[in-house]
Amino acid sequence: KAGVTQTPRYLIKTRGQQVTLSCSPISGHRSVSWYQQTPGQGLQFLFEYFSETQRNKGNFPGRFSGRQFSNSRSEMNVSTLELGDSALYLCASSYPGQGETQYFGPGTRLLVL
Amino acid sequence: GDSVTQMEGPVTLSEEAFLTINCTYTATGYPSLFWYVQYPGEGLQLLLKATKADDKGSNKGFEATYRKETTSFHLEKGSVQVSDSAVYFCALSLRGQGAQKLVFGQGTRLTINP
């Protein structure tokens, strides 16, 4: 089975722009979660989607948003980018019945200039 | 709130040394516990997990036991290899109304010298 895939792998944007990141979960997985990883704050939970509904949200400003499609693929969007949004954005998927085990993609590295 | 605390890094060992990375947690209820590993330039890989007290997770020579009485989940390996050099994250999983969320420790960078 193919693992979690994320596109693009690298991205450079400037302050004030917006960005959309994409995540395709493992086939059959219906839950998709997003995390932000930075050297200063570590790994922080952004949000989780299940069956196209946001079930849980972390403590991030409204500039961070996401959605999930009927095929379980997910996107996250960051509007009005700030320098502090530079990070590795990780997506993880899980399968109902396998408990809370989440499987991660390789991440998208975003650099905001 | 719920949190995970890992031993400070970086940790540097010689090949074939014994490894322990300490992890303690604070949580309401009974979380599941995980160790993930991150190699340079990659995402997180699940190393092992335990879902209830006294469970032992194991994989690739690594082990960790869920200790409810000490709220700990320490990672151990009897003989490390150069290829074990990576960053290790301890995490707990919270469930609320079916939603899933991982809370991570700060990570411990491990370097193994030949």
gemmi code that builds the backbone of each chain (N, CA, C; Angstrom):
import gemmi

chains = {
    "A": [
        ("LYS", (0.847, -1.192, 0.000), (0.000, 0.000, 0.000), (0.876, 1.233, 0.000)),
        ("ALA", (0.480, 2.225, -0.785), (1.231, 3.470, -0.794), (1.011, 4.179, 0.536)),
        ("GLY", (2.050, 4.922, 0.951), (1.947, 5.661, 2.202), (1.236, 6.982, 1.997)),
        ("VAL", (1.282, 7.807, 3.016), (0.711, 9.140, 2.948), (1.588, 9.999, 2.031)),
        ("THR", (0.977, 10.690, 1.093), (1.744, 11.552, 0.204), (1.335, 13.004, 0.420)),
        ("GLN", (2.321, 13.877, 0.291), (2.074, 15.306, 0.462), (2.710, 16.063, -0.690)),
        ("THR", (1.979, 17.043, -1.180), (2.510, 17.893, -2.234), (2.189, 19.349, -1.945)),
        ("PRO", (3.070, 20.260, -2.332), (4.421, 19.977, -2.809), (5.340, 19.618, -1.635)),
        ("ARG", (6.532, 19.203, -1.902), (7.471, 18.893, -0.819), (8.159, 20.152, -0.295)),
        ("TYR", (8.355, 21.116, -1.163), (9.022, 22.369, -0.772), (8.279, 23.537, -1.405)),
        ("LEU", (8.292, 24.628, -0.654), (7.541, 25.795, -1.118), (8.196, 27.054, -0.556)),
        ("ILE", (8.351, 28.055, -1.404), (8.845, 29.342, -0.937), (7.794, 30.385, -1.272)),
        ("LYS", (7.393, 31.152, -0.271), (6.386, 32.193, -0.457), (6.889, 33.470, 0.209)),
        ("THR", (6.218, 34.569, -0.088), (6.549, 35.827, 0.572), (5.422, 36.230, 1.517)),
        ("ARG", (5.764, 37.066, 2.460), (4.789, 37.533, 3.456), (3.547, 38.101, 2.763)),
        ("GLY", (2.389, 37.793, 3.330), (1.144, 38.292, 2.787), (0.485, 37.378, 1.763)),
        ("GLN", (1.259, 36.471, 1.181), (0.673, 35.536, 0.221), (-0.118, 34.455, 0.952)),
        ("GLN", (-0.815, 33.637, 0.177), (-1.478, 32.484, 0.762), (-0.927, 31.211, 0.115)),
        ("VAL", (-1.138, 30.088, 0.783), (-0.593, 28.832, 0.297), (-1.581, 27.703, 0.578)),
        ("THR", (-1.597, 26.730, -0.321), (-2.440, 25.536, -0.138), (-1.559, 24.304, -0.225)),
        ("LEU", (-1.646, 23.456, 0.781), (-0.896, 22.209, 0.835), (-1.862, 21.042, 0.705)),
        ("SER", (-1.394, 19.977, 0.073), (-2.268, 18.840, -0.185), (-1.750, 17.572, 0.475)),
        ("CYS", (-2.673, 16.724, 0.871), (-2.329, 15.467, 1.531), (-3.250, 14.359, 1.024)),
        ("SER", (-2.658, 13.248, 0.574), (-3.439, 12.074, 0.198), (-3.168, 10.975, 1.209)),
        ("PRO", (-4.196, 10.524, 1.930), (-3.978, 9.522, 2.979), (-3.752, 8.135, 2.398)),
        ("ILE", (-3.359, 7.224, 3.261), (-3.257, 5.820, 2.891), (-4.642, 5.342, 2.469)),
        ("SER", (-4.690, 4.520, 1.430), (-5.960, 4.032, 0.924), (-6.781, 3.378, 2.034)),
        ("GLY", (-8.037, 3.822, 2.176), (-8.914, 3.269, 3.210), (-8.929, 4.077, 4.493)),
        ("HIS", (-7.942, 4.931, 4.683), (-7.915, 5.772, 5.883), (-8.865, 6.943, 5.696)),
        ("ARG", (-9.651, 7.234, 6.729), (-10.638, 8.296, 6.608), (-10.355, 9.492, 7.499)),
        ("SER", (-9.420, 9.340, 8.418), (-9.064, 10.459, 9.291), (-7.748, 11.054, 8.815)),
        ("VAL", (-7.714, 12.364, 8.685), (-6.493, 13.073, 8.300), (-6.248, 14.189, 9.309)),
        ("SER", (-5.034, 14.228, 9.824), (-4.649, 15.264, 10.784), (-3.475, 16.049, 10.228)),
        ("TRP", (-3.364, 17.291, 10.643), (-2.261, 18.153, 10.215), (-1.504, 18.653, 11.450)),
        ("TYR", (-0.166, 18.738, 11.307), (0.708, 19.209, 12.371), (1.724, 20.186, 11.790)),
        ("GLN", (2.110, 21.124, 12.614), (3.169, 22.060, 12.256), (4.403, 21.751, 13.094)),
        ("GLN", (5.562, 21.667, 12.448), (6.811, 21.410, 13.181), (7.783, 22.558, 12.977)),
        ("THR", (8.176, 23.190, 14.059), (9.174, 24.256, 14.027), (10.225, 23.983, 15.086)),
        ("PRO", (11.443, 24.510, 14.906), (12.489, 24.300, 15.919), (12.102, 24.860, 17.283)),
        ("GLY", (11.387, 25.959, 17.303), (11.064, 26.601, 18.573), (9.879, 25.991, 19.298)),
        ("GLN", (8.843, 25.647, 18.578), (7.598, 25.147, 19.181), (7.425, 23.642, 19.080)),
        ("GLY", (8.298, 22.985, 18.321), (8.164, 21.536, 18.183), (6.988, 21.172, 17.298)),
        ("LEU", (6.368, 20.034, 17.606), (5.241, 19.528, 16.827), (3.941, 19.964, 17.482)),
        ("GLN", (3.130, 20.684, 16.713), (1.860, 21.172, 17.246), (0.719, 20.753, 16.336)),
        ("PHE", (-0.377, 20.347, 16.947), (-1.567, 19.889, 16.241), (-2.323, 21.073, 15.657)),
        ("LEU", (-2.673, 20.950, 14.373), (-3.450, 21.999, 13.712), (-4.940, 21.653, 13.701)),
        ("PHE", (-5.296, 20.564, 13.024), (-6.692, 20.106, 12.975), (-6.771, 18.688, 12.461)),
        ("GLU", (-7.963, 18.103, 12.651), (-8.224, 16.745, 12.191), (-9.545, 16.712, 11.452)),
        ("TYR", (-9.577, 15.971, 10.352), (-10.801, 15.795, 9.575), (-11.150, 14.322, 9.480)),
        ("PHE", (-12.439, 14.070, 9.522), (-12.954, 12.709, 9.363), (-14.259, 12.805, 8.588)),
        ("SER", (-14.347, 12.044, 7.501), (-15.547, 12.077, 6.656), (-15.968, 13.501, 6.335)),
        ("GLU", (-15.013, 14.292, 5.903), (-15.224, 15.662, 5.406), (-15.613, 16.656, 6.503)),
        ("THR", (-15.533, 16.252, 7.755), (-15.907, 17.132, 8.866), (-14.702, 17.369, 9.774)),
        ("GLN", (-14.520, 18.614, 10.180), (-13.463, 18.905, 11.133), (-13.911, 18.455, 12.513)),
        ("ARG", (-13.140, 17.552, 13.124), (-13.545, 17.013, 14.419), (-12.793, 17.655, 15.571)),
        ("ASN", (-11.631, 18.213, 15.264), (-10.805, 18.736, 16.343), (-9.920, 19.828, 15.763)),
        ("LYS", (-9.626, 20.827, 16.577), (-8.829, 21.958, 16.083), (-7.851, 22.366, 17.158)),
        ("GLY", (-6.618, 22.654, 16.743), (-5.605, 23.127, 17.673), (-5.693, 24.626, 17.870)),
        ("ASN", (-4.730, 25.147, 18.606), (-4.749, 26.555, 18.977), (-3.960, 27.397, 17.972)),
        ("PHE", (-4.505, 27.531, 16.787), (-3.896, 28.324, 15.732), (-4.887, 29.387, 15.277)),
        ("PRO", (-4.360, 30.510, 14.747), (-5.277, 31.567, 14.286), (-6.108, 31.119, 13.098)),
        ("GLY", (-7.157, 31.882, 12.840), (-8.087, 31.561, 11.763), (-7.476, 31.592, 10.378)),
        ("ARG", (-6.243, 32.129, 10.259), (-5.564, 32.124, 8.956), (-5.278, 30.682, 8.494)),
        ("PHE", (-5.273, 29.778, 9.429), (-5.037, 28.362, 9.120), (-6.387, 27.668, 8.963)),
        ("SER", (-6.603, 27.071, 7.832), (-7.867, 26.381, 7.609), (-7.614, 25.115, 6.819)),
        ("GLY", (-8.605, 24.264, 6.772), (-8.447, 23.026, 6.033), (-9.764, 22.521, 5.531)),
        ("ARG", (-9.689, 21.468, 4.753), (-10.908, 20.788, 4.324), (-10.547, 19.370, 3.911)),
        ("GLN", (-11.568, 18.557, 3.811), (-11.363, 17.183, 3.372), (-12.399, 16.869, 2.312)),
        ("PHE", (-11.994, 16.127, 1.310), (-12.860, 15.788, 0.203), (-13.461, 14.394, 0.404)),
        ("SER", (-14.397, 14.058, -0.466), (-15.112, 12.785, -0.302), (-14.183, 11.578, -0.469)),
        ("ASN", (-13.051, 11.762, -1.145), (-12.105, 10.641, -1.302), (-11.062, 10.637, -0.169)),
        ("SER", (-11.296, 11.430, 0.874), (-10.459, 11.553, 2.078), (-9.211, 12.407, 1.881)),
        ("ARG", (-8.923, 12.795, 0.672), (-7.795, 13.727, 0.468), (-8.092, 15.023, 1.216)),
        ("SER", (-7.032, 15.657, 1.685), (-7.220, 16.869, 2.485), (-6.295, 17.975, 1.996)),
        ("GLU", (-6.743, 19.177, 2.193), (-5.916, 20.346, 1.920), (-5.904, 21.238, 3.148)),
        ("MET", (-4.788, 21.930, 3.342), (-4.775, 22.987, 4.334), (-4.324, 24.277, 3.657)),
        ("ASN", (-4.872, 25.352, 4.126), (-4.619, 26.656, 3.541), (-4.141, 27.606, 4.632)),
        ("VAL", (-3.132, 28.379, 4.288), (-2.688, 29.432, 5.199), (-2.779, 30.747, 4.428)),
        ("SER", (-3.551, 31.666, 4.940), (-3.692, 32.956, 4.270), (-2.815, 33.998, 4.960)),
        ("THR", (-2.541, 35.065, 4.259), (-1.744, 36.175, 4.789), (-0.515, 35.664, 5.552)),
        ("LEU", (0.356, 35.012, 4.830), (1.511, 34.363, 5.437), (2.381, 35.334, 6.228)),
        ("GLU", (2.889, 34.819, 7.350), (3.832, 35.553, 8.190), (5.150, 34.786, 8.236)),
        ("LEU", (6.221, 35.500, 8.585), (7.531, 34.848, 8.648), (7.499, 33.631, 9.578)),
        ("GLY", (6.754, 33.750, 10.652), (6.670, 32.684, 11.648), (5.938, 31.445, 11.171)),
        ("ASP", (5.336, 31.514, 9.989), (4.648, 30.332, 9.442), (5.630, 29.390, 8.761)),
        ("SER", (6.892, 29.808, 8.635), (7.905, 28.913, 8.063), (8.036, 27.683, 8.945)),
        ("ALA", (7.840, 26.531, 8.351), (7.787, 25.299, 9.143), (7.710, 24.105, 8.226)),
        ("LEU", (7.806, 22.930, 8.838), (7.494, 21.679, 8.150), (6.059, 21.333, 8.526)),
        ("TYR", (5.216, 21.169, 7.526), (3.808, 20.819, 7.764), (3.623, 19.341, 7.454)),
        ("LEU", (3.195, 18.624, 8.471), (3.055, 17.176, 8.374), (1.593, 16.781, 8.381)),
        ("CYS", (1.282, 15.839, 7.534), (-0.061, 15.281, 7.461), (0.019, 13.833, 7.944)),
        ("ALA", (-1.018, 13.380, 8.627), (-1.057, 12.003, 9.109), (-2.440, 11.429, 8.871)),
        ("SER", (-2.509, 10.141, 8.577), (-3.811, 9.513, 8.393), (-3.943, 8.304, 9.307)),
        ("SER", (-5.183, 7.935, 9.587), (-5.436, 6.760, 10.409), (-6.717, 6.079, 9.942)),
        ("TYR", (-6.828, 4.806, 10.353), (-7.945, 3.965, 9.886), (-8.866, 3.660, 11.056)),
        ("PRO", (-10.160, 3.805, 10.883), (-11.071, 3.439, 11.968), (-10.872, 1.994, 12.386)),
        ("GLY", (-10.780, 1.751, 13.674), (-10.589, 0.390, 14.157), (-9.146, 0.078, 14.456)),
        ("GLN", (-8.224, 0.952, 14.017), (-6.820, 0.754, 14.364), (-6.420, 1.691, 15.483)),
        ("GLY", (-7.412, 2.094, 16.235), (-7.135, 2.976, 17.355), (-6.628, 4.306, 16.880)),
        ("GLU", (-5.699, 4.827, 17.667), (-5.258, 6.188, 17.372), (-3.967, 6.225, 16.577)),
        ("THR", (-3.525, 5.119, 16.031), (-2.237, 5.100, 15.343), (-2.306, 5.948, 14.096)),
        ("GLN", (-1.449, 6.948, 14.036), (-1.408, 7.841, 12.889), (-0.126, 7.606, 12.104)),
        ("TYR", (-0.263, 7.601, 10.793), (0.862, 7.375, 9.884), (1.127, 8.674, 9.130)),
        ("PHE", (2.395, 9.072, 9.166), (2.751, 10.393, 8.668), (3.310, 10.369, 7.249)),
        ("GLY", (3.070, 11.469, 6.554), (3.696, 11.704, 5.268), (5.059, 12.357, 5.452)),
        ("PRO", (5.748, 12.648, 4.339), (7.091, 13.220, 4.406), (7.103, 14.709, 4.755)),
        ("GLY", (5.949, 15.344, 4.653), (5.857, 16.756, 5.006), (6.073, 17.694, 3.836)),
        ("THR", (5.579, 18.901, 4.015), (5.842, 20.010, 3.092), (6.624, 21.064, 3.856)),
        ("ARG", (7.799, 21.394, 3.327), (8.601, 22.427, 3.994), (8.282, 23.767, 3.369)),
        ("LEU", (7.743, 24.666, 4.177), (7.343, 25.996, 3.725), (8.319, 27.030, 4.270)),
        ("LEU", (8.824, 27.850, 3.386), (9.696, 28.959, 3.773), (9.005, 30.255, 3.373)),
        ("VAL", (8.808, 31.132, 4.339), (8.173, 32.420, 4.081), (9.241, 33.513, 4.180)),
        ("LEU", (9.401, 34.249, 3.089), (10.427, 35.313, 3.051), (9.801, 36.690, 3.170)),
    ],
    "B": [
        ("GLY", (-2.889, 20.976, 31.556), (-3.361, 20.245, 30.394), (-2.507, 19.022, 30.144)),
        ("ASP", (-2.852, 18.295, 29.092), (-2.115, 17.087, 28.745), (-0.772, 17.442, 28.123)),
        ("SER", (0.268, 16.732, 28.527), (1.599, 17.060, 28.039), (2.525, 15.862, 28.104)),
        ("VAL", (3.635, 15.967, 27.357), (4.669, 14.935, 27.332), (6.017, 15.608, 27.549)),
        ("THR", (6.825, 15.040, 28.409), (8.158, 15.568, 28.683), (9.201, 14.500, 28.382)),
        ("GLN", (10.157, 14.842, 27.533), (11.248, 13.929, 27.200), (12.552, 14.434, 27.787)),
        ("MET", (13.495, 13.509, 27.938), (14.802, 13.923, 28.428), (15.443, 14.862, 27.404)),
        ("GLU", (16.220, 15.790, 27.949), (16.876, 16.766, 27.093), (17.914, 16.071, 26.222)),
        ("GLY", (18.057, 16.554, 25.005), (19.125, 16.061, 24.156), (20.174, 17.141, 23.984)),
        ("PRO", (21.085, 16.971, 23.068), (21.251, 15.743, 22.292), (21.931, 14.643, 23.105)),
        ("VAL", (21.722, 13.425, 22.653), (22.349, 12.265, 23.273), (23.329, 11.677, 22.267)),
        ("THR", (24.555, 11.459, 22.715), (25.592, 10.877, 21.858), (26.112, 9.611, 22.514)),
        ("LEU", (26.084, 8.519, 21.759), (26.540, 7.227, 22.261), (27.469, 6.569, 21.249)),
        ("SER", (28.205, 5.608, 21.715), (29.012, 4.779, 20.819), (28.187, 3.590, 20.358)),
        ("GLU", (28.544, 3.075, 19.186), (27.852, 1.891, 18.659), (27.903, 0.763, 19.691)),
        ("GLU", (26.801, 0.010, 19.789), (26.615, -1.127, 20.701), (26.354, -0.706, 22.144)),
        ("ALA", (26.258, 0.572, 22.423), (25.919, 1.030, 23.779), (24.439, 0.797, 24.049)),
        ("PHE", (24.081, 0.853, 25.351), (22.686, 0.737, 25.774), (22.049, 2.116, 25.746)),
        ("LEU", (20.822, 2.149, 25.239), (20.111, 3.422, 25.096), (18.890, 3.472, 25.997)),
        ("THR", (18.718, 4.591, 26.680), (17.465, 4.914, 27.353), (17.133, 6.359, 27.057)),
        ("ILE", (15.914, 6.599, 26.581), (15.397, 7.963, 26.438), (14.151, 8.035, 27.314)),
        ("ASN", (14.199, 8.913, 28.310), (13.097, 9.019, 29.260), (11.932, 9.822, 28.702)),
        ("CYS", (10.727, 9.369, 29.035), (9.511, 10.056, 28.622), (8.493, 9.929, 29.746)),
        ("THR", (7.951, 11.046, 30.196), (6.863, 11.036, 31.166), (5.713, 11.862, 30.611)),
        ("TYR", (4.514, 11.584, 31.096), (3.357, 12.274, 30.542), (2.396, 12.710, 31.652)),
        ("THR", (1.585, 13.661, 31.300), (0.463, 14.112, 32.131), (-0.768, 14.061, 31.257)),
        ("ALA", (-1.791, 13.359, 31.710), (-2.992, 13.239, 30.876), (-4.206, 12.963, 31.742)),
        ("THR", (-5.332, 13.440, 31.279), (-6.606, 13.068, 31.884), (-7.065, 11.785, 31.211)),
        ("GLY", (-7.557, 10.869, 31.983), (-7.976, 9.608, 31.393), (-6.800, 8.690, 31.118)),
        ("TYR", (-6.968, 7.809, 30.143), (-5.958, 6.792, 29.864), (-5.553, 6.869, 28.394)),
        ("PRO", (-4.506, 7.635, 28.112), (-4.113, 7.800, 26.706), (-3.389, 6.582, 26.163)),
        ("SER", (-3.267, 6.509, 24.863), (-2.325, 5.602, 24.221), (-0.999, 6.334, 24.077)),
        ("LEU", (0.094, 5.561, 24.089), (1.431, 6.164, 24.054), (2.211, 5.648, 22.851)),
        ("PHE", (3.037, 6.517, 22.290), (3.746, 6.210, 21.055), (5.187, 6.723, 21.123)),
        ("TRP", (6.041, 6.057, 20.376), (7.346, 6.589, 20.018), (7.409, 6.667, 18.498)),
        ("TYR", (7.767, 7.876, 18.022), (7.993, 8.094, 16.601), (9.458, 8.457, 16.407)),
        ("VAL", (9.985, 8.162, 15.207), (11.364, 8.507, 14.879), (11.368, 9.328, 13.590)),
        ("GLN", (12.244, 10.330, 13.560), (12.354, 11.194, 12.382), (13.798, 11.224, 11.912)),
        ("TYR", (14.023, 10.733, 10.698), (15.345, 10.805, 10.078), (15.462, 12.119, 9.323)),
        ("PRO", (16.680, 12.583, 9.092), (16.870, 13.891, 8.449), (16.098, 14.011, 7.147)),
        ("GLY", (15.367, 15.107, 7.022), (14.638, 15.388, 5.786), (13.392, 14.554, 5.571)),
        ("GLU", (12.959, 13.830, 6.584), (11.796, 12.954, 6.421), (10.694, 13.294, 7.417)),
        ("GLY", (9.540, 12.640, 7.224), (8.454, 12.774, 8.174), (8.669, 11.850, 9.357)),
        ("LEU", (7.617, 11.633, 10.120), (7.707, 10.784, 11.308), (7.346, 9.349, 10.962)),
        ("GLN", (8.102, 8.425, 11.515), (7.793, 7.005, 11.353), (7.400, 6.443, 12.719)),
        ("LEU", (6.317, 5.690, 12.739), (5.916, 5.038, 13.980), (6.946, 3.983, 14.351)),
        ("LEU", (7.471, 4.064, 15.565), (8.452, 3.081, 16.023), (7.759, 1.991, 16.841)),
        ("LEU", (6.954, 2.406, 17.830), (6.208, 1.444, 18.627), (5.093, 2.163, 19.380)),
        ("LYS", (4.179, 1.375, 19.937), (3.072, 1.969, 20.663), (2.598, 1.030, 21.766)),
        ("ALA", (1.845, 1.600, 22.712), (1.199, 0.816, 23.766), (-0.124, 1.501, 24.089)),
        ("THR", (-1.161, 0.721, 24.232), (-2.479, 1.324, 24.384), (-3.044, 1.233, 25.798)),
        ("LYS", (-2.433, 0.430, 26.672), (-2.940, 0.379, 28.045), (-1.817, 0.052, 29.012)),
        ("ALA", (-2.093, 0.273, 30.287), (-1.079, 0.091, 31.323), (-0.471, -1.307, 31.267)),
        ("ASP", (0.861, -1.337, 31.448), (1.682, -2.553, 31.478), (1.911, -3.155, 30.093)),
        ("ASP", (1.319, -2.585, 29.064), (1.622, -3.031, 27.698), (3.072, -2.712, 27.378)),
        ("LYS", (3.727, -3.594, 26.622), (5.073, -3.307, 26.136), (5.010, -3.231, 24.624)),
        ("GLY", (5.483, -2.118, 24.075), (5.623, -2.013, 22.630), (7.055, -2.343, 22.252)),
        ("SER", (7.236, -2.973, 21.086), (8.596, -3.300, 20.663), (8.681, -3.329, 19.147)),
        ("ASN", (9.864, -2.958, 18.635), (10.080, -2.933, 17.195), (11.549, -2.650, 16.943)),
        ("LYS", (12.159, -3.390, 16.030), (13.553, -3.163, 15.608), (14.517, -3.127, 16.790)),
        ("GLY", (14.262, -3.877, 17.836), (15.143, -3.909, 18.999), (14.836, -2.855, 20.041)),
        ("PHE", (13.947, -1.934, 19.731), (13.515, -0.915, 20.687), (12.332, -1.450, 21.498)),
        ("GLU", (12.264, -1.026, 22.768), (11.155, -1.415, 23.630), (10.739, -0.239, 24.502)),
        ("ALA", (9.460, -0.241, 24.897), (8.974, 0.739, 25.877), (7.774, 0.133, 26.576)),
        ("THR", (7.672, 0.342, 27.887), (6.572, -0.208, 28.671), (5.741, 0.926, 29.247)),
        ("TYR", (4.435, 0.813, 29.091), (3.471, 1.798, 29.587), (3.351, 1.628, 31.094)),
        ("ARG", (3.884, 2.582, 31.853), (3.845, 2.510, 33.316), (2.891, 3.570, 33.832)),
        ("LYS", (1.710, 3.120, 34.239), (0.683, 4.061, 34.701), (1.066, 4.638, 36.061)),
        ("GLU", (1.684, 3.827, 36.925), (1.992, 4.296, 38.276), (3.037, 5.405, 38.282)),
        ("THR", (3.933, 5.386, 37.283), (4.953, 6.450, 37.197), (4.696, 7.370, 36.013)),
        ("THR", (3.592, 7.195, 35.337), (3.231, 7.947, 34.106), (4.440, 8.083, 33.195)),
        ("SER", (5.020, 6.937, 32.841), (6.221, 6.954, 32.023), (6.131, 5.970, 30.866)),
        ("PHE", (6.968, 6.209, 29.863), (7.016, 5.345, 28.674), (8.442, 5.472, 28.109)),
        ("HIS", (9.413, 5.004, 28.854), (10.816, 5.174, 28.492), (11.203, 4.255, 27.339)),
        ("LEU", (11.977, 4.789, 26.401), (12.429, 4.014, 25.240), (13.795, 3.407, 25.545)),
        ("GLU", (13.973, 2.118, 25.231), (15.235, 1.433, 25.482), (15.640, 0.591, 24.279)),
        ("LYS", (16.967, 0.456, 24.127), (17.509, -0.473, 23.142), (18.821, -0.999, 23.685)),
        ("GLY", (19.009, -2.282, 23.585), (20.173, -2.910, 24.206), (21.493, -2.611, 23.515)),
        ("SER", (21.474, -2.429, 22.201), (22.720, -2.242, 21.456), (22.414, -1.378, 20.240)),
        ("VAL", (22.803, -0.111, 20.308), (22.443, 0.811, 19.227), (23.421, 0.709, 18.065)),
        ("GLN", (22.933, 1.106, 16.902), (23.716, 1.112, 15.674), (23.799, 2.540, 15.130)),
        ("VAL", (24.781, 2.759, 14.261), (24.925, 4.083, 13.651), (23.619, 4.497, 12.946)),
        ("SER", (22.938, 3.522, 12.367), (21.693, 3.798, 11.631), (20.541, 4.231, 12.544)),
        ("ASP", (20.703, 4.133, 13.849), (19.675, 4.592, 14.790), (19.748, 6.103, 15.032)),
        ("SER", (20.747, 6.736, 14.479), (20.889, 8.189, 14.640), (19.680, 8.882, 14.016)),
        ("ALA", (18.961, 9.653, 14.810), (17.709, 10.284, 14.379), (17.179, 11.116, 15.543)),
        ("VAL", (16.003, 11.719, 15.328), (15.303, 12.403, 16.416), (14.121, 11.537, 16.830)),
        ("TYR", (13.975, 11.329, 18.118), (12.930, 10.453, 18.658), (11.905, 11.298, 19.421)),
        ("PHE", (10.631, 11.030, 19.118), (9.533, 11.758, 19.742), (8.634, 10.797, 20.494)),
        ("CYS", (8.361, 11.144, 21.739), (7.359, 10.447, 22.529), (6.046, 11.205, 22.370)),
        ("ALA", (4.929, 10.493, 22.297), (3.645, 11.165, 22.078), (2.532, 10.410, 22.779)),
        ("LEU", (1.486, 11.145, 23.118), (0.273, 10.497, 23.623), (-0.887, 10.896, 22.739)),
        ("SER", (-1.879, 10.031, 22.741), (-3.045, 10.266, 21.904), (-4.256, 10.479, 22.768)),
        ("LEU", (-4.963, 11.575, 22.469), (-6.170, 11.909, 23.198), (-7.370, 11.653, 22.324)),
        ("ARG", (-8.416, 11.181, 22.929), (-9.638, 10.979, 22.160), (-10.777, 11.740, 22.804)),
        ("GLY", (-11.486, 12.491, 21.987), (-12.672, 13.160, 22.481), (-13.732, 13.073, 21.422)),
        ("GLN", (-14.813, 12.431, 21.738), (-15.898, 12.240, 20.778), (-15.372, 11.644, 19.476)),
        ("GLY", (-14.435, 10.720, 19.596), (-13.903, 10.039, 18.434), (-12.787, 10.781, 17.738)),
        ("ALA", (-12.577, 12.032, 18.082), (-11.517, 12.793, 17.409), (-10.159, 12.335, 17.907)),
        ("GLN", (-9.161, 12.468, 17.067), (-7.822, 12.042, 17.415), (-6.874, 13.228, 17.402)),
        ("LYS", (-5.961, 13.223, 18.352), (-4.974, 14.294, 18.421), (-3.748, 13.745, 19.130)),
        ("LEU", (-2.585, 13.941, 18.538), (-1.330, 13.540, 19.177), (-0.709, 14.747, 19.862)),
        ("VAL", (-0.237, 14.526, 21.097), (0.532, 15.537, 21.825), (1.955, 15.006, 21.921)),
        ("PHE", (2.910, 15.787, 21.448), (4.294, 15.323, 21.347), (5.191, 15.929, 22.424)),
        ("GLY", (6.222, 15.176, 22.783), (7.325, 15.744, 23.537), (8.193, 16.573, 22.603)),
        ("GLN", (9.236, 17.172, 23.165), (10.041, 18.110, 22.375), (11.035, 17.415, 21.457)),
        ("GLY", (11.165, 16.112, 21.576), (12.093, 15.373, 20.726), (13.473, 15.258, 21.359)),
        ("THR", (14.128, 14.132, 21.097), (15.488, 13.900, 21.585), (16.350, 13.484, 20.407)),
        ("ARG", (17.363, 14.295, 20.130), (18.267, 13.981, 19.017), (19.313, 12.979, 19.483)),
        ("LEU", (19.405, 11.870, 18.784), (20.337, 10.788, 19.116), (21.379, 10.669, 18.021)),
        ("THR", (22.642, 10.681, 18.419), (23.753, 10.457, 17.491), (24.554, 9.263, 17.974)),
        ("ILE", (24.772, 8.316, 17.068), (25.555, 7.131, 17.397), (26.868, 7.192, 16.610)),
        ("ASN", (27.962, 7.151, 17.327), (29.286, 7.176, 16.691), (29.839, 5.768, 16.512)),
        ("PRO", (30.469, 5.510, 15.353), (31.023, 4.157, 15.111), (32.221, 3.878, 16.010)),
    ],
}
model = gemmi.Model(1)
for chain_id, residues in chains.items():
    chain = gemmi.Chain(chain_id)
    for i, (resn, *xyz) in enumerate(residues, 1):
        res = gemmi.Residue()
        res.name, res.seqid = resn, gemmi.SeqId(i, " ")
        for name, pos in zip(("N", "CA", "C"), xyz):
            atom = gemmi.Atom()
            atom.name, atom.element = name, gemmi.Element(name[0])
            atom.pos, atom.b_iso = gemmi.Position(*pos), 0.0
            res.add_atom(atom)
        chain.add_residue(res)
    model.add_chain(chain)
structure = gemmi.Structure()
structure.add_model(model)
structure.setup_entities()
